[in-house]
Amino acid sequence: APFKQAVPEARFTPLTQQLRTALGEPRRIERFTPIGQWAAMLIVGYDRGTATVRLTLDAAAPHAVTGLLITGTALRDDSAAKVQAEVAALPGIATIGVYALDGATPTPVFEVKCE
């Protein structure tokens, strides 16, 4: 009950809809990695990507969910070549860049300019 109180259906439903909009329909648990006896990391497979989820259960019966944290999402086939093709397909002049920020100045990792 604590999870349902902290995250009522009115908050949970929009979250699941946001995942469906971004990734498609959930299809299967692709990976299940236990973290101790009452928690696990899950990779949930969707049509177009995955969501990484930390799930925690109450140690007392009936072992209800006490924590559910989405720690990240990833698109399938999200390669640099695909991004470059999508940028090139945009009308007009389009530029995209990814830069490492670990030095004194930003260092280009990936840059695309299409006209």
Sequence and secondary structure as in RCSB ss.txt:
>XXXX:A:sequence
APFKQAVPEARFTPLTQQLRTALGEPRRIERFTPIGQWAAMLIVGYDRGTATVRLTLDAAAPHAVTGLLITGTAL
RDDSAAKVQAEVAALPGIATIGVYALDGATPTPVFEVKCE
>XXXX:A:secstr
 HHHHHS HHHHHHHHHHHHHHH SEEEEEEEEE SSSEEEEEEEESSEEEEEEEEE SSTT  EEEEEEEEEEE
TT  HHHHHHHHHTSSS EEEEEEE SSSS EEEEEEEE 
